[in-house]
Amino acid sequence: MDLVIERTELATLKAPPALATVRGIVNGFKEFQVLLAGYGSGLFDWLEANGPAEKATIGAALNLRGAHLGAFLQVLEDLGLLAREATAYTLPVGMKEALAASSPWCQAATLEALLVSSNGWADMQAFMTEGWPPKTWQAPQTLALHPFLTEAQQLAAALASRSGQGCGGAALKTLLCFDGGDGLLAAALCQRFPELRAEVVVAPGAQQRTEKALLECDVAERCQVLVGTPLDSVTHETFDKVVLFHSLYPVRKFMTDALAAAAARLAPGGELCCAHWFCLEACESAPGGLRDLDKAVLTDSHPLCGVEKFCQRLEDAGLIGAERADLAGDFGNTKLHFARRPGGGRGC
């Protein structure tokens, strides 16, 4: 039987305008691959040590294909990752910190982590499919690259400011921190309060990372690392301050019990601080969805719900003076909630 093939008129094949949007996104993927190759080939580190250098010298030193090297270097120059002086290439002023392996801010490990199978960004289709199995989160190689660093710094500053105002205890001596940031918040607070002693509660998979972070920050001798969740009775002591830092997501279905357990660990007059991401009312979406997916990949959880009722939740747990604030971070606003245990004569 003869096959009937529909005639294609080449002159009529014109790309619709909609393709420009998709192609722009695809170009972003290609630029990612060029940047990844820049790190992987050792180009940035070699130029830090040997630049400025001619194209032929770079190719010979790094065993790069000469036929395509010009285009490769041009893309990096177009992206602002290389600078050219006549025909010699070098690292642009101010870019060494992000490109050279000698810098704690070098982003090579961040890019590589995006391709690891346990990272939802490596296969977003699989991550978005029901049945995605919990996987081990890939920790960054340096504390400078930790996704919660900025929030830990800012929250520690905010809590120090509150203590300076007399709320939650001007002389902060004891802390119970359910730290979803691998101990970064506890470390930042210990560095701000030299007399502070902390018990740091983390998920089982985060214990080793947390102990390493506390050592690097030189506060390990003042911190005891415990494994558990806000639901667990990991300690029977009471504290000047209890902080729940991105730690309620796994126990969101037992929020009442978790908040009651945290409140019970406060000394009279002590302050509870909760720092978490919340969704919009009725879980509505809004512009900024890429940052929302960042949160989802980091926590493998939905943000907390019902921000408008959370102060009441704290008061239902027996606390008083509940209040709310926003903390701007790399992934949008984190909602801060504060309340204190009655008593203690602090007068806040």
N, C-alpha and C positions, 0 to 999 in steps of 0.2 A: 504494500500500500504506500502510495506516495505521501510524504509529509508535506503539509501546507505550512509554510513559514511566512508569517506576516512581514511585509516589507517595512523596513525602518528607513525613514527619510532623515538622513543625517543633518540636513539643513534646518530641520525643525527641532532638533534636540538642543534646547536652551535651558540652562539651570534656573530653577525658580529662585526668587529672592530669599526664600526661607533657608536655602542651603548655606547662606553666608553665616547665619547664626551657628549652625552646627559645625561648619568648617572652622569657625573661630575657636570653638571649644576643642576641636581636634588639634588645632595648632597649639593650644595650651599643653596638650599631652605631649606633642612633639618637643616643645620647649623644655618640658620636664625631663624628657629622655636625654636631651642635649646637656642639660645641667647635671644630670646623674652621670653621664659619660665624662663630663669635666672633672667631677670628683673622682670617679672610678679610675680614670686614666692617670691620675696624679698630676694633671696639668696645673691646677691652682697651686699646689705645694711646690712644684718644680719652678713655676714662675716666681713664687715668693722668694725662692733661694737663688734663682739664676736670671730673672728678667731684668730689663727688657731683652727679648730674644726674637730673632727672625723665625719665620714660619719653618724653613728648612731645618733649622737647629732644633726647634721644638719637635718636629716630626721624627728626626733621627734619635733624639734623646728619649722619647716616649714610645717609639715604635708605632707611630700613627700613620695611617694611609695617606700618602702625599696627594693622591688624586682628589681626595675629598676634604683635605685638611683646611683648605682656604674657606670653604663654605662653613665648616664646623666652627672655625675661629670667628668667622663673620657673624654667625648667629649669636655666639657668646658676646661679641662686641655689641650687636644690636640690642641685646638684653641688658647691657650695662655691666656685664660680668667680666669683661676684658676691656682694656684701653690700648690704643695703638699710638705709638710715637714714630711717625714716618712709616716704616715697614716692620717695626719691632713691636711685639706685644708685651704687656705687663698687666699687673692687677691694678684696677682703678683705686684711687685714693679712697680709703674708708671701707673697701670691700674685703680686705684681708680677714677681718673678724668673722665674717660669715662664710668665707671660702677656704681658708687655710686650716689644716688639721691641727696646727699648733694652738688654735683659738678654742676656748671652751664653747664658743657660740657657733662653731662650724656646723653647717646644716646637713652634712653628708649622711650622718646616722638617721636624721629625721626622714630624708628621702628614702633611704634603704628600708626603714621600718614600715613605710607605706606599702611595700611590696611583699612583706612577710604574710604568710597565709593566715596567721592568727589575727591580723589587722583587718577590720571590716572594709577599709578602703582598698585593700588588695582585690576584693571581689564583692562589690557593693550589691550585686544581684543575689549572691549567696547570703550576705548579711541581712538583706531585706526579706528573705524567704523564711516562712515559718519553719522551725526546726533547726535554725542556726545554733550550733552548740557553743556553750561558753568556752572561751579559749584564753590562754595565758597572755596577758597584756605585755607587749614588748617595751621594757623600760628604756629610756634614753641613756646614752653613755655618760652624760654629764648632767649635773643638777641644773645648769644653765638652760638646758634644752627641755626640762620637765614641763609638761603642759600646764601644770598648776602653780608654777613658780610665781608668776605675776600676782595671782590671786592670794597666794600664801603671804607674799610680801605686803600687799595692800591690806589684807585682813589683819595681819599682825600689827601694822601701823594703826589701823582703826581701833583695835582692842587696846593698844597701848594708850591711845588718846582717851578712850573711855575711862581707863584706869586712872589716868592723870586728872580726869574731872571728878574722880571719886565714885563713879558708878561701877559696880562689880568689884570694888576693892582696889584702893590706890596702891596698897602693898601686896601685889600679886605674888603669892608664894607657892601655891599648889595648883596644878592643872590636870584635868582629865580630858584628853583630846582623842576623839574618834576621828582619825585623820585619814581621809580618802586621798590625800596627796602624798602618800609614802613618807610621812613624817616631816614634810617641809614646813607645815604650819607650826607644829610643835617646836621645830628647830628655830624658826624665825622668832617665836615668842621667847624661847630660852635665851637667845642672843640679845633680845631687848631687855629681859629681866634676869640679871645675873644670879639672883637668889632663887629663881624659880626651879621647882622640881616637878617633873611631869610623868604621868603614866599615859602612854601612847598606844591606842588600840587600833589594830589594822586587820584587814582580811588575811587569811592564811597565806595566800600567794604573795602578799606584800611584805611579809616580815623581814626577809633578807634585804630587800631594797631599802626598807625603813631603817634598819640597823646600820646599813652602809651610809645612808644620808646623814644620820645623826653623828656618825663618826667623822664624816667629812666636815660637818659644821662644828665639830669640837664641843658637842653638848651631850654625848652619849652617856657620860658619867652621871648626868642629872636626869636621865630619862630611862624608864623601864618600858620595854616594848612587850605588849600583850596581844594575843590573837583572839579576835572575836568580833561581835557586831554590837550595835546599841541595845540589842535585846539581851545580851549575855551579862551575867553577874561576874564580870572579870575582876572586880574589886569591891570591897565593902567599906572603903574609906570615903570621906567626904572632902570636897575640894572648893577652893575659892572660885574657880571657874571651870565650867564644863563646856567644851566646844564640840559640836557635831559639824564636821567639815566634809561635805560631799559624801556622807556616810549613811544616809537614810534610804537611798534608792533601793538597796537589796531588801530592806525590811518595810517597804512602803505599805504593805498590806497589814502591818501590825504597828502602825504609827502611834496609836494611843499608848500601847505598852512600851514602845521605845522611848517616847517622850517622858512617860512616868518613871521609867528606869533611870533616865538621864537626870531628871529633876531630883530623884532620891539621892543622887550622889553629890548634891550641892550642900555645902555648909550653910548655916543660917546667914542670910544676906548675900550669899554667893550668886553669881550670874551665869545663866545659860545663854550660849550663842549658837544659833543654827545658821549655817551658810550653805545654801543649795540653789540649784536651778529649778524654776517652776515653769510650767506651761501656761499658756493663756487660758482664760475662762473657756470652759467647754472644749479644751484642748485644740482651740483654733490655731491655724498656722498663720504666719506672717512673713514678710520679706526678711531675709537672713537665714534661709533654710540650710545653707551650707554650714553655718556655725551650729545649727541645731543637730545636723548629722555628725559634726565633730563631737558634740556632747554624747550623742548616742553611741558612737564608736568607743569613746573613752570609758563610758560607764556601762555599756551594754544594757541600758535601762532607759525608760521614759522619765522625763523630769517629774518632780513632785507636782501634785495637783492641789487646787484649792488654796492659793496664796491668800485670798481674801478672808479665809477662815483660820489661818495658821496661828495668829495671835490668840484667838479664842482657844485653840488646841493647847497652847502653852498654859493658859489660865486654868483650863480644865485639868491640867496635870498638877495643879496646886501652886503655880507660880503667879507672881504679880508684876504689874508695871510692864506688860508686854508691849513691844514697839517693833517697828519694821524700818529697814533702810535698804538702799540699793548700793551694790559694789560693782562698778564697771570693770569688766575683765576682758580677756582675749576672745571669749566666746559669747559676749553679751553680758547682761546684768545678772549677777548673783544676788538673790534675795537674802538679806540678813534679818534675823529675828532675835530679839533679846528679851529676856525676862529674868526675874530673880526670885530666890526663895525668901519668904518673909523672915524677919528677925535679923539679928546681927547688929542692929543699931547703926546701919550705914547711912540711912537717911537719903537714899537716892530716889 
